[in-house]
Every structure is written in C-alpha cells, then in structure tokens.
C-alpha cells in the first residue's frame, strides 16, 4: 500500500510539473486608428495610430496619389504614433501599421484617411510685402501691419484669433477691418523708432466663412527706423519736416484747391517713384473735360490710394507758399520734392491740416490714423 501511495504521489507531481511547463500565450496585438477615420480630417489634424496588447513596430503614412511619406513620431513607449507635419486639402492617405505582442507575434493593418476639400481657399498676403521693404532701411513709424486676404472673410472674429503681432519693445495694439479682405493692426500712437515687429497669420486649415479656407500660413518681420514726419499746413502753405522730433526743413507747398481739397489727417507713404504718369482719366475725368490732365510727374511719394502724392510740380512754384491749387496733392518745387524722395520712404508720415478736405477714409491706404484709438481698439470684427 505504501508503494502504491508513493507511486500515486509521484504521478500527481509529474502531472503538475507538466502542466506548469508552458505559460499562457500573450494576447494578440491589435492596431487601431486613434481618430474617426470615417470623417474627413482637417489637414491640420494629426493622424494617430495606437496599439493594444503590444507596441507599434512600424507605422508609415503616405499620400495615396503621390506616395510621398508624412513625417511622424512614436510616443507612449511605442503604444502610439502620430503625424508631425500638416496634411494637404482634398487628399487621401494610406496608413500602414505593424504591432507586435509580448510573444513577438505581429499584427499588420492598413487604413485610408481622407482630408476635407474646401469650396475655395484664400491667401493672407502681408502688407507691405517684405520684398518691397529694404531690410537695411526698414519701415516708418506710421506703417500699419496688414493682412490682405485674396477672398472675402465672413468669420472675421474667428480669423482674428489666429492673427498675432509681437513688438519689441512691447506696444499695445489692435486689429481693425477696413473691408472684408483687409485687416490692419496699429498701436495707439506711431511706432517707437527701433521697434521690431513680427506678424503671423496661422490660417491654414481655418474656415474663413462660407466654405473658404486659409490656403497657407504667413509671417513677416519688420524693423521701424527713425521717425520722419512732415506737417503740411494749408493755412501757412508750408511743409515742415521733423526728424526724431527735431525740425530739419521747411518748404513752401500747395495743397488741393477748394474744388479738390486734400484729405486731412495723417497720411502714410505707401509707394515712392522717381517718375510716373498722372492721368485724370483713371478716375473718370477724361479728354474733353476742362479738368482733364495727363502729366509726367517726378519725385513722387504716394500718400493715399486715390491719387494724393507729395511730388514735384514746377508748374505751380508761383503758387507754392501762397495758395492751394493742386488736385489734392502736395505740390513742391523740383528741389524740395527730390529732397523728400531722398529722405522719406514706406511708412513715413505726412500730416495734413487746414486743407478744407474730409479726413482720409480708413480704407484709403492708409487712413488708419484718422480713426480714434478708442474706436480702433474696440474693433469691428462683428460689424
């Protein structure tokens, strides 16, 4: 009996040892999309891939049409992966992932992800265009920062959340829409000389309204040079120039006649040209009209978009300093106009007073400074 009992114990022990010799197999790894693949993605969204019961061994995302791969990065110890670059509009992407469990068994899966296809897209062009500004010179103290959209914007308040201006030294500023396509940024007063300005429009993937989306992001950097301000007084018929607050020159001038008064208020130089042809027919006064003119004009500084310039007017030197006879421009002698062209540039300021004209409209490149700061700061994105 003792022998049989011993044999029985040994058999049980052997059976127990045999059962404990092999561990349970690891559960199979699974691959999942960490997004709703049924809905088109915004191209700024990430494509996310996750592994369950294991880790991701490899993930590739590529444009289904071009085959171009999309950059991505692994995280969470290999349990997740996501793209790190923006996608394109109206595109399909093939996602291939391979996960491995603790036993080394692989599980592969492929997905297709698509992105939204907007009805239209619009660019946010920065003004002044950086290539028009001499980096060694910079901009004047009156230059507003402008994003000019190539299509009308209807959701202005949302767009403003994606616009950014950084100034060094810091100066409080605000955005203001001059129309449906142009939004301007300025401070309460002219920029401080030496200010560095960085502007950004992060609008790629953003619905600007009515199904129009931002085509791409945009940014630019500017430096404000020393202060140049010319004060044109219609009472004295003198143009007085100040450099960093100090008067450096005074010259006789002629503003717009009573029939064609110059706009009053601060004007900002937006363009300069040694020679242009001024033709009144461009605003409807053509040949046969006694007010018609077509002249080659030298040493020009554009100070509004509706035809106001500081320029040479040798035909009116007899009236300069005595009466206002122009069609709205600031008329100077050849010598004085050349001096102005040499010293003034984009963003410098010409302040016109006692002209008899209405204030320069805010939409008229650039009537920004005629809007009281309290009104400007309140904004008009919802109007």
C-alpha positions as CSV (number, residue, x, y, z in Angstrom):
1,X,0.0,0.0,0.0
2,X,2.8,2.4,0.8
3,X,4.4,1.7,-2.5
4,X,1.2,2.3,-4.4
5,X,0.7,5.6,-2.5
6,X,4.2,6.7,-3.3
7,X,3.6,6.0,-7.0
8,X,0.3,7.9,-6.9
9,X,2.0,10.9,-5.4
10,X,4.8,10.9,-8.0
11,X,2.3,10.7,-10.8
12,X,0.4,13.7,-9.4
13,X,3.6,15.6,-9.0
14,X,4.7,14.7,-12.6
15,X,1.3,15.8,-14.0
16,X,1.5,19.1,-12.1
17,X,5.1,19.7,-13.4
18,X,4.0,19.0,-16.9
19,X,1.1,21.5,-16.7
20,X,3.3,24.3,-15.3
21,X,6.0,23.9,-18.0
22,X,4.2,26.1,-20.6
23,X,3.0,29.8,-19.9
24,X,-0.3,31.1,-21.4
25,X,0.2,32.7,-24.8
26,X,0.2,36.5,-24.9
27,X,-2.9,38.1,-26.3
28,X,-2.6,39.1,-29.9
29,X,-1.6,42.7,-30.6
30,X,-4.2,45.0,-32.2
31,X,-3.7,48.1,-34.3
32,X,-6.3,51.0,-34.2
33,X,-6.7,54.4,-35.6
34,X,-6.9,57.0,-32.8
35,X,-9.2,59.2,-34.9
36,X,-12.6,58.8,-36.6
37,X,-11.4,57.6,-40.0
38,X,-14.9,57.8,-41.4
39,X,-15.0,61.6,-41.4
40,X,-12.6,63.7,-43.5
41,X,-9.9,65.3,-41.4
42,X,-8.9,69.0,-41.3
43,X,-5.4,69.0,-42.8
44,X,-4.0,70.5,-39.5
45,X,-5.2,67.5,-37.5
46,X,-2.9,64.6,-36.6
47,X,-3.3,61.1,-37.9
48,X,-3.0,59.0,-34.8
49,X,-2.3,55.2,-34.6
50,X,-2.4,53.2,-31.4
51,X,-1.5,49.6,-30.4
52,X,-3.3,47.5,-27.8
53,X,-1.8,44.3,-26.2
54,X,1.6,45.2,-27.6
55,X,3.6,48.1,-29.2
56,X,3.9,49.5,-32.7
57,X,6.8,48.1,-34.6
58,X,6.4,50.4,-37.6
59,X,4.0,53.0,-39.0
60,X,4.0,54.6,-42.4
61,X,1.6,57.3,-43.7
62,X,1.8,58.3,-47.3
63,X,-0.2,60.3,-49.8
64,X,-2.2,57.7,-51.7
65,X,-1.7,59.5,-55.0
66,X,1.9,60.7,-54.9
67,X,3.4,58.2,-52.5
68,X,5.1,61.0,-50.5
69,X,5.5,59.9,-46.9
70,X,4.3,62.0,-44.0
71,X,6.6,62.6,-41.0
72,X,5.6,61.2,-37.6
73,X,6.8,60.3,-34.2
74,X,6.3,57.5,-31.7
75,X,5.3,58.1,-28.2
76,X,3.9,56.4,-25.0
77,X,6.6,53.8,-25.1
78,X,5.7,52.7,-28.6
79,X,2.0,52.4,-27.8
80,X,1.1,55.4,-30.0
81,X,2.3,57.2,-33.1
82,X,1.1,60.5,-34.7
83,X,2.0,62.7,-37.7
84,X,4.1,65.8,-37.2
85,X,3.5,67.6,-40.4
86,X,0.4,69.2,-41.9
87,X,-1.6,67.3,-44.5
88,X,-3.0,68.6,-47.8
89,X,-6.5,69.6,-48.7
90,X,-8.7,67.1,-50.5
91,X,-6.2,64.2,-50.2
92,X,-6.2,60.5,-49.3
93,X,-3.6,59.0,-47.1
94,X,-2.7,55.3,-46.7
95,X,-1.8,54.3,-43.2
96,X,0.1,51.0,-42.7
97,X,1.0,49.8,-39.2
98,X,2.6,46.8,-37.7
99,X,2.2,45.9,-34.0
100,X,3.9,43.2,-32.0
101,X,2.8,41.5,-28.8
102,X,5.0,40.1,-25.9
103,X,5.4,36.8,-27.7
104,X,6.8,38.6,-30.8
105,X,3.8,37.9,-32.9
106,X,3.0,40.6,-35.4
107,X,-0.3,42.1,-36.4
108,X,-0.5,44.3,-39.5
109,X,-3.3,46.6,-40.6
110,X,-3.9,49.3,-43.3
111,X,-6.3,52.2,-43.2
112,X,-7.3,55.0,-45.6
113,X,-7.8,58.5,-44.3
114,X,-9.1,61.5,-46.3
115,X,-9.0,65.3,-45.7
116,X,-11.6,67.9,-46.3
117,X,-11.8,69.5,-49.7
118,X,-12.8,73.2,-49.4
119,X,-15.0,75.0,-51.8
120,X,-12.2,77.6,-52.2
121,X,-9.1,78.8,-50.5
122,X,-7.6,82.3,-49.8
123,X,-4.2,83.6,-49.0
124,X,-3.4,86.1,-46.3
125,X,-0.8,88.3,-48.0
126,X,1.2,90.6,-45.7
127,X,1.4,94.3,-46.5
128,X,3.9,95.8,-47.0
129,X,5.3,92.9,-48.9
130,X,8.7,92.1,-47.2
131,X,10.4,92.2,-50.6
132,X,9.3,95.8,-51.1
133,X,11.0,96.9,-47.8
134,X,14.7,97.4,-47.8
135,X,15.9,95.3,-44.8
136,X,18.7,97.8,-44.2
137,X,16.2,100.6,-44.0
138,X,13.0,99.3,-42.5
139,X,9.6,100.9,-42.3
140,X,8.4,104.3,-41.0
141,X,6.7,104.9,-37.7
142,X,3.2,105.2,-39.3
143,X,3.2,101.9,-41.1
144,X,0.2,99.7,-40.1
145,X,0.6,95.9,-40.2
146,X,-1.8,94.5,-42.8
147,X,-3.1,91.1,-43.8
148,X,-4.8,91.2,-47.2
149,X,-7.0,88.2,-47.9
150,X,-7.4,87.2,-51.5
151,X,-11.1,86.3,-50.9
152,X,-13.7,88.0,-48.6
153,X,-13.7,86.9,-45.0
154,X,-17.0,86.5,-43.3
155,X,-15.9,85.0,-40.0
156,X,-13.7,87.9,-39.0
157,X,-13.8,87.3,-35.2
158,X,-12.6,83.8,-35.6
159,X,-9.8,84.8,-38.0
160,X,-8.6,87.5,-35.6
161,X,-7.9,84.7,-33.1
162,X,-5.4,83.3,-35.5
163,X,-3.5,86.6,-36.2
164,X,-0.6,87.6,-34.0
165,X,1.7,90.6,-33.7
166,X,4.7,90.7,-31.4
167,X,6.5,94.0,-30.8
168,X,9.8,94.6,-29.1
169,X,9.7,96.8,-27.1
170,X,6.1,95.9,-26.3
171,X,3.4,98.3,-27.5
172,X,-0.3,97.8,-27.1
173,X,-2.1,97.4,-30.5
174,X,-5.3,96.2,-32.0
175,X,-6.8,94.8,-35.3
176,X,-9.4,96.7,-37.3
177,X,-11.1,95.6,-40.6
178,X,-11.0,98.2,-43.3
179,X,-13.2,96.0,-45.5
180,X,-14.0,92.3,-45.9
181,X,-10.5,91.4,-47.2
182,X,-8.2,93.8,-45.3
183,X,-7.4,93.7,-41.6
184,X,-5.0,96.3,-40.2
185,X,-3.0,96.4,-36.9
186,X,-1.7,99.5,-35.3
187,X,-0.8,100.9,-31.8
188,X,-2.4,103.9,-30.0
189,X,0.4,106.1,-31.4
190,X,3.1,105.8,-34.0
191,X,5.6,103.0,-33.5
192,X,8.6,103.8,-31.4
193,X,11.8,104.1,-33.6
194,X,13.8,100.9,-33.4
195,X,10.7,98.7,-32.7
196,X,10.9,95.1,-34.1
197,X,7.6,93.8,-35.3
198,X,6.7,90.1,-36.0
199,X,3.4,89.3,-37.6
200,X,1.8,85.9,-38.1
201,X,-1.4,84.6,-39.8
202,X,-2.0,81.0,-38.8
203,X,-4.9,80.4,-41.1
204,X,-4.1,77.1,-42.9
205,X,-7.0,74.8,-42.3
206,X,-9.1,77.6,-40.9
207,X,-12.7,78.2,-42.2
208,X,-12.8,81.9,-43.1
209,X,-16.5,81.7,-43.7
210,X,-18.8,80.4,-46.5
211,X,-16.6,77.4,-47.1
212,X,-13.4,79.4,-47.9
213,X,-10.4,78.1,-46.1
214,X,-6.9,79.5,-45.4
215,X,-4.5,78.4,-48.2
216,X,-1.4,78.6,-46.0
217,X,0.1,80.4,-43.0
218,X,2.2,83.5,-43.5
219,X,4.5,85.6,-41.4
220,X,6.9,88.5,-41.7
221,X,9.4,90.6,-39.7
222,X,10.0,94.4,-39.8
223,X,12.1,96.9,-38.1
224,X,11.0,100.5,-37.6
225,X,13.6,103.1,-38.5
226,X,14.0,106.6,-37.1
227,X,11.0,108.9,-37.1
228,X,10.2,111.1,-40.2
229,X,7.1,113.2,-40.0
230,X,6.2,116.1,-42.5
231,X,3.4,118.5,-41.4
232,X,1.5,120.1,-44.3
233,X,-0.4,123.2,-43.1
234,X,-3.0,124.6,-45.5
235,X,-3.0,127.9,-43.7
236,X,0.7,128.6,-43.8
237,X,1.2,126.8,-47.1
238,X,4.4,125.3,-45.6
239,X,5.6,121.7,-45.4
240,X,7.6,121.4,-42.2
241,X,9.7,118.3,-41.7
242,X,10.7,116.7,-38.4
243,X,13.3,114.1,-37.8
244,X,13.1,112.3,-34.5
245,X,11.1,115.3,-33.2
246,X,13.5,118.0,-34.4
247,X,12.7,120.3,-37.2
248,X,15.1,119.8,-40.1
249,X,13.5,121.6,-43.1
250,X,10.6,123.8,-44.1
251,X,9.5,124.3,-47.7
252,X,6.7,126.2,-49.5
253,X,4.0,124.0,-50.9
254,X,0.5,124.0,-52.4
255,X,-2.3,121.7,-51.3
256,X,-5.6,120.8,-53.1
257,X,-7.7,123.7,-54.4
258,X,-11.1,124.4,-52.8
259,X,-12.6,122.4,-55.6
260,X,-10.3,119.4,-55.0
261,X,-9.2,119.7,-51.3
262,X,-6.6,117.4,-49.9
263,X,-7.8,114.9,-47.4
264,X,-7.0,116.0,-43.8
265,X,-5.3,113.9,-41.2
266,X,-2.2,111.6,-41.1
267,X,-1.2,110.1,-44.4
268,X,1.3,107.2,-44.7
269,X,3.8,106.8,-47.6
270,X,2.9,103.6,-49.4
271,X,5.0,103.9,-52.5
272,X,7.8,106.0,-54.0
273,X,8.7,106.5,-57.6
274,X,11.2,108.8,-59.4
275,X,8.7,109.2,-62.4
276,X,5.1,108.4,-63.0
277,X,2.4,109.5,-65.5
278,X,-0.6,111.0,-63.7
279,X,-3.8,110.7,-65.8
280,X,-7.1,112.1,-64.5
281,X,-8.9,109.7,-66.8
282,X,-8.1,107.0,-64.3
283,X,-10.8,108.4,-62.0
284,X,-13.2,109.5,-64.7
285,X,-12.0,112.9,-65.8
286,X,-11.0,112.3,-69.4
287,X,-10.2,114.2,-72.6
288,X,-12.7,116.9,-73.4
289,X,-13.3,117.8,-69.8
290,X,-11.7,121.1,-68.8
291,X,-10.4,119.4,-65.7
292,X,-8.5,116.7,-67.7
293,X,-4.8,116.3,-67.3
294,X,-2.1,113.9,-68.2
295,X,1.4,114.8,-66.9
296,X,4.7,113.1,-66.4
297,X,5.5,113.8,-62.8
298,X,8.8,113.4,-61.0
299,X,9.9,112.6,-57.4
300,X,6.7,111.1,-56.1
301,X,5.6,109.8,-52.7
302,X,2.2,108.2,-52.7
303,X,0.3,109.1,-49.6
304,X,-3.2,107.7,-50.4
305,X,-4.7,105.3,-52.9
306,X,-7.0,107.8,-54.6
307,X,-4.2,109.9,-56.2
308,X,-2.7,112.0,-53.4
309,X,1.1,112.4,-53.7
310,X,3.9,114.5,-52.5
311,X,5.6,115.4,-55.8
312,X,7.4,117.9,-57.9
313,X,5.1,120.5,-59.5
314,X,7.3,123.0,-61.3
315,X,4.1,124.4,-63.0
316,X,2.9,125.7,-59.6
317,X,6.0,127.1,-58.0
318,X,4.5,130.6,-58.2
319,X,1.6,129.5,-56.0
320,X,3.6,127.3,-53.6
321,X,3.7,129.0,-50.2
322,X,0.8,131.3,-51.3
323,X,-2.3,129.4,-52.4
324,X,-3.8,125.9,-52.8
325,X,-4.1,125.0,-56.4
326,X,-3.5,121.2,-56.8
327,X,-5.9,118.4,-57.4
328,X,-5.3,117.1,-53.9
329,X,-1.6,116.5,-53.9
330,X,1.2,118.2,-52.0
331,X,3.0,120.3,-54.7
332,X,6.6,121.1,-54.2
333,X,9.5,122.5,-56.3
334,X,11.7,120.1,-58.1
335,X,14.5,120.6,-55.5
336,X,12.2,120.1,-52.5
337,X,10.4,117.1,-54.0
338,X,13.8,115.4,-54.7
339,X,14.8,116.1,-51.0
340,X,11.5,114.5,-49.8
341,X,12.0,111.4,-52.1
342,X,15.6,111.0,-50.8
343,X,14.5,111.2,-47.1
344,X,11.0,109.6,-46.9
345,X,10.0,106.1,-47.6
346,X,7.4,103.4,-46.9
347,X,5.7,104.0,-43.6
348,X,6.8,107.6,-43.1
349,X,4.1,110.1,-42.2
350,X,2.7,113.3,-43.9
351,X,0.1,115.0,-41.6
352,X,-2.2,117.4,-43.5
353,X,-4.1,120.1,-41.6
354,X,-6.3,123.1,-42.6
355,X,-6.8,121.7,-46.1
356,X,-10.6,122.1,-46.2
357,X,-10.9,118.4,-47.0
358,X,-12.6,115.5,-45.3
359,X,-10.5,113.2,-43.1
360,X,-8.7,110.5,-45.1
361,X,-11.1,107.4,-45.2
362,X,-9.8,104.5,-43.1
363,X,-9.9,102.2,-46.2
364,X,-7.8,104.6,-48.3
365,X,-4.3,103.2,-47.8
366,X,-3.7,104.3,-45.1
367,X,-6.5,106.2,-43.2
368,X,-5.8,104.1,-40.1
369,X,-4.7,107.1,-38.0
370,X,-7.8,109.1,-38.6
371,X,-9.8,106.5,-36.5
372,X,-9.7,107.5,-32.8
373,X,-7.8,104.9,-30.7
374,X,-10.8,104.1,-28.5
375,X,-12.8,103.2,-31.6
376,X,-9.9,101.3,-33.2
377,X,-9.2,99.3,-30.0
378,X,-12.9,98.3,-29.7
379,X,-12.5,96.6,-33.1
380,X,-15.2,95.9,-35.7
381,X,-14.9,92.1,-36.4
382,X,-18.5,91.6,-35.6
383,X,-19.9,94.5,-37.5
